[in-house]
């Protein structure tokens, strides 16, 4: 086997060179767009006084889950302020929000495509496996070449790294919708687009929300790596503490990342959990018949609500 070597690295290098030469204008436009989004979100988070941001986040936490999460959010953000990491935390939160939003915008349509087309699913799954197993540091090399040093390579690497669970859980949620419900919609003349919007997506929303939660968590896990390419924020502080062997700075910045992660995880998890709760139904007298009838409302193309009775027979023991 001496002398045998596949030039995969050389091919990858040549491919990046071709992209850089042929699509330099496109990457410059993308860099401007991503940087504009980041600057806008960072301005919204950094311009108001800290207490106003804390109140808004606490209100969102209260609305999502209740006063306990709101109180915990206030305490956690006060700790971030107390260790003098507020500005860095807002920079990191802006990066996470921008990267997560773009990743979700891409992931949900791709997941819908994979759920509705078996060939597309077979093509997309190996790509997602590659994206999830490739070390995150590797994404920074082409991102640096294509987008230069700064926050944009961190955003791009975060999008690529965090997008996979959004695609997978969207596909899983749509494929998990009861086929009888979809067939009932088809029987009443609903178009595929209407079935997707009014049946499949609402029923798959808990799974989709779980995917969004995972996208946000993976985005936060990339902040330190993004700090290595000049993204700043808490990741930049962690990298700085590593180069200086500064335990205190590293602990304070790392604790701030943990606080942001817990708040975002609990808030998005609460929204997804609320979708999983079954609506309360009024008590009805038990039927003496052995079978139970369940009414299913299906809206046809004419906008009329039609009741479809699906009879479920008990399983004999």
C-alpha positions in Angstrom: 0.0 0.0 0.0 3.0 2.3 -0.1 2.5 5.2 -2.3 -1.3 4.8 -2.5 -3.1 8.0 -1.4 -6.4 9.5 -2.4 -6.0 13.2 -3.0 -9.3 14.1 -1.3 -7.8 17.1 0.5 -6.4 18.5 -2.8 -9.7 18.1 -4.5 -11.5 19.9 -1.6 -8.9 22.7 -1.8 -9.3 23.0 -5.6 -13.1 23.1 -5.1 -12.9 26.0 -2.6 -10.5 27.8 -5.0 -13.1 27.4 -7.8 -15.9 28.7 -5.6 -13.8 31.7 -4.4 -12.9 32.7 -8.0 -16.3 32.0 -9.6 -18.7 33.2 -6.8 -16.7 35.9 -5.1 -19.5 38.4 -5.7 -22.2 36.1 -4.3 -20.2 35.5 -1.1 -19.6 39.2 -0.7 -23.3 39.8 -1.0 -24.1 37.1 1.5 -21.5 38.5 3.9 -23.1 41.9 3.7 -26.6 40.4 4.3 -25.5 38.3 7.3 -23.5 41.1 8.8 -26.5 43.5 8.4 -28.8 41.1 10.1 -26.4 40.6 13.0 -25.8 44.3 13.4 -29.5 45.0 13.5 -30.3 42.3 16.1 -27.2 43.3 18.1 -28.4 46.9 18.1 -31.8 45.9 19.3 -30.3 43.9 22.2 -27.5 46.3 23.1 -29.1 49.8 22.8 -31.8 49.6 25.4 -30.8 49.7 29.1 -30.1 46.3 30.7 -33.2 46.4 32.9 -35.4 46.8 29.8 -33.9 43.7 28.1 -34.3 41.7 31.4 -37.9 42.8 31.7 -38.7 41.7 28.1 -37.0 38.3 28.5 -38.7 37.8 31.8 -42.1 38.6 30.2 -41.5 36.1 27.4 -40.4 33.5 30.0 -43.6 34.2 32.1 -45.8 33.9 29.0 -44.0 30.6 28.0 -44.0 28.8 31.3 -44.9 30.9 34.3 -43.4 33.0 37.1 -40.7 30.4 38.1 -39.0 30.6 34.7 -39.4 34.4 34.7 -37.8 34.7 38.1 -35.0 32.3 37.2 -34.4 34.3 34.0 -34.1 37.6 36.0 -31.7 36.0 38.5 -29.6 34.5 35.7 -29.3 37.7 33.7 -28.5 39.6 36.8 -25.6 37.2 37.4 -24.4 37.9 33.8 -24.6 41.6 34.5 -22.8 41.2 37.8 -19.8 39.4 36.2 -19.5 42.2 33.7 -20.4 40.1 30.7 -23.6 41.8 29.6 -22.4 43.3 26.4 -20.6 40.1 25.4 -23.8 38.1 26.2 -25.9 40.3 24.0 -23.4 39.9 21.1 -23.6 36.1 21.6 -27.4 36.2 21.8 -27.5 38.2 18.6 -25.3 35.7 16.8 -27.4 32.7 18.1 -30.7 34.3 17.1 -29.5 35.2 13.6 -27.9 31.8 12.9 -30.8 29.9 14.4 -33.4 31.9 12.4 -31.6 31.3 9.1 -31.0 27.6 10.0 -34.7 27.1 10.8 -35.8 29.0 7.6 -33.7 26.5 5.6 -34.3 23.4 7.7 -38.1 23.3 7.8 -38.7 23.5 3.9 -35.9 20.9 3.4 -37.6 18.7 6.1 -40.9 19.0 4.4 -39.4 18.1 1.0 -37.7 15.0 2.6 -41.0 14.0 4.2 -43.0 14.2 1.0 -40.4 12.8 -1.4 -38.6 9.5 -0.6 -35.9 10.1 -3.2 -35.1 13.5 -1.7 -35.0 11.9 1.8 -32.6 9.3 0.6 -30.3 12.0 -0.8 -30.6 14.4 2.2 -30.0 11.9 5.0 -26.4 11.1 4.1 -25.7 14.9 3.7 -27.1 15.4 7.2 -25.0 12.6 8.6 -21.9 14.2 7.1 -22.9 17.6 8.5 -23.4 16.2 12.0 -20.3 14.0 12.2 -17.8 16.4 10.7 -15.8 18.2 13.4 -17.1 21.7 13.8 -13.6 23.2 13.5 -13.4 22.0 9.9 -16.3 24.3 8.9 -14.3 27.3 9.9 -11.6 26.7 7.3 -13.8 27.3 4.1 -15.9 29.9 6.0 -12.8 31.9 6.7 -11.7 31.7 3.1 -15.1 32.6 1.7 -16.2 35.2 4.2 -13.0 36.5 5.9 -12.4 37.0 9.6 -15.2 38.3 11.7 -18.7 37.4 12.9 -19.9 36.1 9.5 -17.8 33.0 9.3 -19.1 32.1 12.8 -22.7 32.6 11.6 -22.1 30.4 8.5 -20.4 27.6 10.5 -23.1 27.7 13.1 -25.8 27.5 10.4 -24.2 24.4 8.8 -23.6 22.7 12.2 -27.0 23.4 13.7 -29.3 22.9 10.8 -29.4 19.0 10.7 -31.8 18.4 13.7 -34.3 20.9 12.4 -34.5 18.9 9.1 -34.6 15.5 10.8 -37.3 16.4 13.3 -39.4 18.2 10.7 -39.4 15.1 8.5 -40.0 12.8 11.4 -43.0 14.9 12.6 -44.7 15.0 9.2 -44.1 11.4 8.5 -45.6 10.6 11.9 -48.9 12.2 11.1 -51.7 9.5 11.1 -52.3 8.4 7.5 -56.0 8.0 8.1 -56.2 11.8 8.9 -54.4 12.6 5.6 -56.5 10.2 3.6 -59.7 11.8 5.1 -58.5 15.2 3.8 -57.8 13.7 0.4 -61.3 12.1 0.4 -62.9 15.4 0.9 -61.0 17.0 -2.0 -58.3 19.0 -0.2 -55.3 19.8 -2.3 -51.8 18.6 -1.2 -50.8 22.1 -0.2 -53.9 22.5 1.9 -53.4 19.1 3.6 -49.8 20.2 4.4 -50.9 23.5 5.9 -54.0 22.5 7.8 -53.3 18.9 8.8 -49.7 17.8 8.6 -47.9 20.9 9.8 -50.2 21.5 12.8 -50.0 17.9 13.9 -46.3 17.8 13.4 -45.7 21.1 15.2 -44.5 19.6 18.5 -41.8 17.7 16.7 -40.9 20.8 14.7 -40.6 22.8 17.9 -38.3 20.2 19.3 -36.1 20.6 16.2 -36.0 24.4 16.7 -35.0 23.8 20.3 -32.1 21.6 19.2 -31.1 24.1 16.5 -30.8 26.8 19.2 -28.9 24.6 21.6 -26.4 23.5 18.9 -26.0 27.2 17.9 -25.0 28.1 21.4 -22.5 25.2 21.5 -20.7 26.9 18.5 -20.2 30.3 20.1 -16.7 29.4 21.5 -15.6 28.0 18.1 -17.0 31.1 16.4 -15.0 33.2 18.9 -11.8 31.7 17.4 -12.5 33.5 14.0 -13.2 36.9 15.5 -16.9 36.6 16.2 -16.4 38.1 19.6 -19.0 37.8 22.4 -18.7 35.2 25.1 -16.9 32.9 22.8 -14.2 35.5 22.3 -13.9 35.8 26.0 -13.5 32.1 26.5 -10.8 32.0 23.8 -9.1 35.0 25.4 -9.1 33.2 28.8 -7.6 30.1 27.1 -4.7 32.1 25.6 -4.1 33.9 28.9 -4.7 30.8 31.2 -7.2 33.1 33.0 -9.4 30.8 35.0 -11.6 33.6 36.4 -12.5 35.0 33.0 -13.1 31.6 31.5 -15.5 30.6 34.4 -17.4 33.9 34.1 -17.8 33.7 30.4 -18.6 30.0 30.5 -21.2 30.5 33.2 -22.8 33.3 31.1 -23.1 30.9 28.1 -24.8 28.3 30.4 -27.3 30.9 31.7 -28.2 31.9 28.1 -28.5 28.2 27.1 -30.8 27.4 30.0 -33.1 30.3 29.4 -33.4 29.6 25.7 -33.8 25.9 26.2 -36.6 26.3 28.8 -38.5 29.0 26.8 -38.4 27.0 23.5 -39.1 23.8 25.3 -42.1 25.4 27.0 -43.6 26.5 23.7 -43.1 22.9 22.3 -44.5 21.4 25.4 -47.6 23.6 25.2 -48.3 22.2 21.8 -48.2 18.7 23.1 -50.8 19.3 25.8 -54.2 17.9 24.9 -57.1 20.3 25.0 -59.5 19.8 27.8 -62.8 18.2 26.8 -66.1 18.4 28.6 -67.3 15.3 30.3 -69.7 13.3 28.3 -72.0 10.4 29.3 -70.5 7.0 28.5 -72.0 5.2 25.6 -73.4 1.7 26.2 -72.2 0.7 22.7 -68.9 -1.2 22.6 -67.6 1.0 19.8 -66.4 4.6 20.3 -66.9 7.2 17.7 -64.5 10.0 17.2 -65.4 13.0 15.1 -62.7 14.4 12.8 -63.2 17.8 11.3 -61.8 18.2 7.8 -62.1 21.3 5.8 -62.5 20.8 2.0 -61.5 23.2 -0.8 -64.8 25.0 -0.6 -64.2 26.0 3.0 -67.0 23.9 4.5 -66.4 21.9 7.6 -67.3 18.3 7.2 -67.6 15.8 10.0 -66.1 12.4 9.4 -66.9 9.7 11.9 -64.0 7.3 12.4 -65.1 4.3 14.4 -62.6 2.6 16.7 -63.4 -0.9 18.0 -61.9 -2.1 21.2 -59.3 -4.8 21.0 -60.6 -8.1 22.3 -58.6 -9.6 25.2 
